Amino acid sequence: MNSYEMTLWALAAALVCQAFAAGLALESYLWRGQPAARRRTWLVLACGALLLALHHGYTLELALRTGLYDMRQAILGGLAGACFALGTYALRRQQA
């Protein structure tokens, strides 16, 4: 696997992880019976995760269309997306 393929896989993983985290945060926002401040926090996390997923998607599109890529940034984005998804999942389980 060359660096271009690793970049594409890392960006795809980052996109999927951020979308997963956004879904979990949005689902937690929709739960009834929790304080308004906690609901707003979940909404902010969902919006942030969606914006990061959109960014990863645009970066993936740029790499696919033009061949321009930065492997270090893609790997860091993939790791950050995975950590964000795991953190959101852990917070959600803690709330339940």
Secondary structure, DSSP 8 states (H G I E B T S, - for coil): --HHHHHHHHHHHHHHHHHHHHHHHHHHHT-SSS-HHHHHHHHHHHHHHHHHHHHHHHHHHHHHHH----HHHHHHHHHHHHHHHHHHHHHHHHH-
